[in-house]
Amino acid sequence: MLTKIKTLRPTYAYIDLENYKHNIEIAKKLSNSKIIAIVKADAYGHGAIKIAEFAYKQCGVTHFGVATIEEGINLRKKLNDAHIIILGYVDEKYYDEILANNLILTIYDYNFASSFNNYLISKNRVHPAALKIDTGMNRLGFNTDLNYFELSSTFSNIKFVLCMTHLSSSDTDREYTEFQINMFKDFLKREKINIPTSVLNSSAICLYKNDFDYTRPGIMTYGYVYPENSFGLKPVMKIFSKIVHVKELKRGDKVSYNQKFTADKKMKIGVVPIGYADGYFRNLSNRGFMYINGKRCNVVGSVCMDMTMIDISHLTENEITEEVEILGENVRADMLAELCDTISYEILCAISDRIPRVYSNDY
C-alpha cells in the first residue's frame, strides 16, 4: 500500500514521528512545565490526527490546541480523554457540539461569554473554558482591566480552567515581549487568578524563562523556530518526488508559462510533478531549488499548477532516476520561506492534501 501511495503521482511527504517526539522533549525541557501541543491547521500541514495520536500515546501529551470546532471534533474522535482547547471563534450554532465532544472554548469578550453562559443555563450545565487576555497582540482577548471576579460571578455556568495571553513578537522584540509578560503577571496578581496559566509560544519557550503552568509550543514541535534554531530541533516533514520527463534544450529555448526562462546554452531539464496547487509557491519560479543525490538543481521557468521544471544538466543518467528532494536535509522550510519573503509556518501549512503523508511508523 505504501508503495502505491508513494507512486500515486509520485510526490509524497514523509513525516518523521521520531523527530516530532525529539522536538516535544526539547519543548518540555525548556518549558519546565506541562505543554499544550498546538495542532491547528492540520498540525501545520503534518496531519493533525496522526500527530496528536502519536503525541498522546508516545509523548505523554494530554493537552492540545486547535483553531476551529471542526478540528476539535475530528481530534475528539480519536482521543477520548485528551483536553482539547479551541483557540479561535466558534459560532453559537455549534454549542451543542462543544458539549457533545467535551471541547474547551476560549472566551475572549463579554458577548461570547454571555452567549455561551446563556446556552449553558438553558441546558442546566456547567462547562469548562479558557480565558483569553489581550496584553498587546490586539487580536482576541479581554483587556487587562477586566474584573475577573465579576466575570466569573456573572457567567457562573462557565468554569474557567485556564487563563492565557498571546505574545506578538517573542522572536523579534525582547522589550515588548517582557512588557506583555509583566502586564499579564500584574493582571494575575491584581485579580488573584488561581487557575492554571499559559503564555509562552515556541520562540518564547526558547528565549525566556517560563513562570507559568503551561506553554503552547507550535512551530518548534515541527522542527523550526525563529529567530534561529540553536536548540537541536529536527524538521519533521520531508517531501520527495521524481523526474517524470526529461527535455533537451538548445540555446534560446524558452521554459514554462510566459517564457520567464531562456536557455543560454544547451541544457537538460527535468519535470517534477509538484506545483502551486500542491503548495509549492509560484514565488519559487526561477528562484527555488531541489536536490538530487546531494546536488542542487535550480528551478527554471514559472512554477505551474501541477509541475515544476528543474535544471539537471549536471546530473548523470543514473542520477536522473533517483529521488528528488523538494523539502528535507538540503532544502529546509525556512530556506524556501526566505526566497518567498514569508515564514516557515506558511510554507508548511500550505502543503496541500494532494500530497499524501506517509508516516515513519507506517513502515
C-alpha positions in Angstrom: 0.0 0.0 0.0 2.8 2.4 0.9 4.5 1.7 -2.5 1.2 2.6 -4.2 0.9 5.8 -2.2 4.4 6.8 -3.0 4.0 6.2 -6.7 0.5 7.6 -7.0 1.7 10.8 -8.5 4.6 10.2 -7.2 5.1 13.2 -4.9 4.7 12.5 -1.2 5.5 13.9 2.2 7.4 11.8 4.8 6.5 12.6 8.4 9.2 11.6 10.8 7.4 11.0 14.1 10.7 10.3 16.0 11.8 13.8 15.1 8.5 15.1 16.3 9.0 13.2 19.6 12.5 14.7 19.9 11.1 18.2 19.4 8.4 17.6 22.0 11.0 16.6 24.5 13.0 19.7 23.9 9.8 21.8 24.3 9.1 20.1 27.6 12.6 20.5 28.9 12.8 24.2 28.0 9.4 24.9 29.4 9.9 23.0 32.6 6.2 22.6 32.7 3.3 20.8 31.0 2.7 21.7 27.4 -0.4 22.3 25.2 0.7 20.9 21.8 -0.6 23.1 19.0 -2.0 21.0 16.2 -4.2 23.6 14.4 -4.1 23.9 10.6 -3.9 20.1 10.4 -0.8 20.2 12.6 0.9 22.8 10.4 0.3 20.6 7.4 1.7 17.4 9.1 -1.6 15.7 9.7 -3.3 16.6 13.0 -4.9 13.2 13.7 -1.7 11.2 13.3 0.4 13.8 15.1 -2.0 14.1 18.0 -2.5 10.4 18.4 1.3 9.9 18.5 1.8 12.8 20.9 -0.9 11.4 23.2 0.3 7.8 23.1 4.0 8.1 22.8 5.0 11.5 24.2 2.7 11.9 27.2 0.9 15.0 25.8 -2.6 15.4 27.2 -3.5 18.9 26.1 -3.9 20.1 22.5 -4.7 23.4 20.9 -6.8 23.7 17.7 -8.3 26.7 15.9 -11.8 25.6 14.8 -14.7 23.5 16.0 -14.2 21.1 13.1 -10.6 20.5 14.1 -11.7 19.8 17.7 -14.4 17.3 16.7 -12.1 15.4 14.4 -9.5 15.2 17.2 -12.0 14.0 19.7 -13.0 11.1 17.5 -9.5 9.6 18.1 -8.6 11.0 21.6 -11.3 10.2 24.2 -9.6 11.7 27.2 -7.4 14.5 25.9 -8.1 18.1 26.8 -8.8 19.9 23.5 -8.8 23.7 23.5 -10.4 25.7 20.6 -8.3 28.8 20.4 -10.5 30.7 17.9 -14.1 31.7 17.3 -17.0 29.2 17.5 -20.5 30.2 16.3 -23.3 29.7 18.8 -24.9 27.2 16.3 -22.2 24.7 17.4 -22.5 24.9 21.2 -24.3 21.5 21.2 -21.1 20.1 19.5 -18.9 21.7 22.2 -20.7 19.9 24.9 -21.2 16.6 23.0 -17.4 16.4 22.3 -16.3 17.9 25.6 -14.3 20.7 23.9 -12.9 23.7 25.7 -13.9 27.1 24.3 -11.7 30.2 24.6 -13.7 33.1 25.9 -12.3 36.4 24.8 -15.1 39.0 25.2 -18.4 39.7 27.1 -20.6 38.9 24.1 -19.1 35.5 23.7 -19.2 34.8 27.5 -22.9 35.9 27.7 -23.9 33.8 24.7 -22.2 30.6 25.9 -23.3 31.1 29.5 -27.0 31.6 28.5 -26.8 28.4 26.4 -25.4 26.5 29.4 -28.2 27.8 31.6 -30.7 26.6 29.1 -29.1 23.1 29.3 -28.6 23.2 33.0 -24.9 22.6 32.5 -21.6 23.9 33.7 -18.7 23.6 31.2 -15.0 24.4 31.2 -13.5 27.2 29.2 -10.2 29.1 28.7 -10.0 32.8 29.4 -8.0 34.9 26.9 -6.4 38.2 28.0 -5.0 40.7 25.5 -1.7 42.2 26.6 -0.7 43.8 23.3 -1.4 41.4 20.4 -4.7 43.3 19.8 -6.4 40.3 18.2 -8.5 38.3 20.7 -8.9 38.8 24.4 -10.3 40.9 27.3 -8.3 44.0 28.2 -6.2 43.7 31.3 -8.7 46.0 33.2 -11.0 43.0 33.3 -12.6 42.3 36.7 -12.2 38.6 36.9 -14.4 38.1 39.9 -17.2 40.0 38.3 -16.8 38.0 35.0 -16.8 34.6 36.7 -19.7 35.5 39.0 -21.8 36.9 36.3 -21.3 33.9 34.0 -21.2 31.3 36.6 -22.1 28.4 34.3 -18.7 28.8 32.7 -15.9 27.2 34.7 -12.6 28.8 33.7 -9.8 26.2 33.8 -7.1 28.2 32.0 -6.0 31.8 31.7 -3.7 32.8 28.9 -2.3 35.6 26.7 -0.5 35.6 23.4 2.9 37.1 22.7 3.1 39.1 19.4 6.8 39.5 19.0 8.7 37.0 21.1 11.0 36.3 18.2 11.9 39.9 17.4 11.3 42.3 20.3 12.5 41.4 23.8 11.4 44.7 25.3 7.8 44.4 24.1 7.7 40.7 25.0 8.8 41.4 28.6 6.2 44.2 28.6 3.5 41.8 27.7 4.6 39.1 30.2 4.8 41.7 33.0 1.3 43.1 32.1 -0.1 39.5 32.3 1.6 38.9 35.6 0.2 42.2 37.0 -3.2 41.1 35.9 -2.9 37.7 37.6 -1.8 39.3 40.8 -4.3 42.0 40.9 -7.3 39.7 40.1 -6.0 36.9 42.3 -6.2 34.4 39.5 -5.9 30.9 40.9 -6.4 28.8 37.8 -3.6 27.4 35.5 -1.9 29.9 33.2 -0.2 29.9 29.8 1.8 32.5 28.0 4.9 31.2 26.1 4.8 30.2 22.4 7.6 28.5 20.5 10.0 31.4 20.3 9.3 32.4 23.8 9.9 28.9 25.1 13.4 29.0 23.5 14.3 32.5 24.7 12.5 33.2 28.0 12.1 31.6 31.4 8.7 30.1 31.9 6.9 31.2 35.0 3.5 29.7 34.1 1.7 26.3 34.3 1.6 25.5 30.6 3.4 26.5 27.4 2.0 26.3 23.9 4.6 25.0 21.5 3.6 25.0 17.9 6.2 25.5 15.1 9.1 24.3 17.2 7.5 20.8 17.5 7.7 20.6 13.7 11.4 21.5 13.7 11.5 25.2 13.2 11.8 28.3 15.4 12.7 32.0 15.0 15.0 33.8 15.1 17.2 30.8 14.7 17.3 27.1 15.6 20.1 26.6 18.0 18.2 24.2 20.2 18.6 20.9 18.3 15.2 20.9 16.8 14.7 18.5 13.9 12.4 19.1 10.9 9.5 16.6 10.9 8.4 16.9 7.2 10.3 15.9 4.1 8.9 16.0 0.6 10.1 13.8 -2.2 9.2 13.2 -5.8 10.9 12.0 -9.0 11.6 13.3 -12.5 8.8 12.1 -14.8 10.1 13.6 -18.1 13.3 15.0 -19.5 13.7 17.7 -22.0 16.8 18.5 -24.1 17.1 22.3 -24.7 19.2 24.2 -27.1 20.3 27.8 -26.6 17.4 30.2 -26.9 14.7 27.7 -26.0 12.1 29.0 -23.5 10.7 27.2 -20.5 7.2 27.3 -19.0 4.5 30.0 -18.9 5.2 33.5 -20.2 8.8 32.5 -21.3 10.3 33.6 -18.0 13.4 31.4 -18.6 15.6 31.3 -21.7 18.3 28.7 -22.0 21.7 30.4 -22.6 23.3 27.1 -23.6 22.5 23.5 -24.3 20.6 22.2 -21.2 18.8 19.3 -19.9 15.7 19.9 -17.7 13.6 17.6 -15.6 9.8 17.8 -15.0 8.9 17.2 -11.3 5.2 16.6 -10.5 4.6 19.3 -7.9 3.2 22.8 -8.4 1.5 25.7 -6.7 -1.8 23.6 -6.3 0.3 21.4 -4.0 1.7 24.4 -2.0 4.9 24.8 -3.9 4.7 28.6 -4.3 4.8 30.3 -7.7 7.3 32.7 -6.0 9.8 30.0 -6.4 9.8 30.4 -10.2 13.5 30.8 -11.3 14.4 31.1 -7.6 13.7 27.8 -5.9 15.9 24.7 -5.9 15.6 20.9 -5.3 18.3 18.3 -4.6 19.1 15.0 -6.3 21.9 12.8 -5.0 23.3 15.7 -3.0 23.4 18.0 -6.0 21.5 21.3 -6.2 19.1 21.6 -9.2 17.7 25.0 -9.7 14.0 25.7 -10.7 13.8 27.1 -14.2 10.8 29.0 -15.5 7.5 29.5 -13.9 6.2 27.0 -11.4 3.0 25.6 -12.9 -0.2 24.4 -11.1 0.9 20.8 -11.1 4.5 20.7 -12.4 7.9 22.4 -11.9 11.0 22.2 -14.1 14.5 21.9 -12.8 17.9 22.1 -14.4 19.5 18.6 -14.4 22.3 19.4 -16.9 25.0 18.4 -14.4 23.5 15.1 -13.4 24.5 11.6 -14.7 21.9 9.4 -16.4 21.7 7.3 -13.3 21.2 10.3 -11.0 18.3 11.5 -13.1 16.3 8.4 -12.0 17.0 9.0 -8.3 14.6 10.6 -5.8 14.1 14.3 -5.9 14.3 16.1 -2.5 11.9 19.0 -2.5 11.9 19.6 1.3 14.4 17.9 3.6 18.0 18.0 4.8 19.2 20.3 2.0 16.0 22.3 1.4 14.5 23.4 4.7 11.2 25.2 5.0 12.9 28.3 6.4 15.1 28.5 3.2 12.0 28.4 1.0 10.4 30.9 3.2 13.2 33.4 2.8 13.0 33.0 -1.0 9.3 33.7 -0.8 9.5 36.5 1.7 7.4 34.7 4.2 7.8 32.4 7.2 8.3 28.6 7.6 4.8 28.4 9.1 3.2 29.3 5.8 5.4 27.0 3.8 4.4 24.0 5.9 0.7 24.9 6.2 0.4 25.4 2.5 1.3 21.8 1.6 -2.0 20.6 0.2 -3.9 17.4 0.6 -2.9 16.4 -2.9 0.4 15.4 -1.4 -0.1 12.2 0.6 1.5 12.0 4.0 3.5 8.9 4.8 4.4 8.4 8.5 7.5 6.8 9.8 5.6 4.4 12.0 3.8 3.1 8.8 6.9 1.4 7.7 
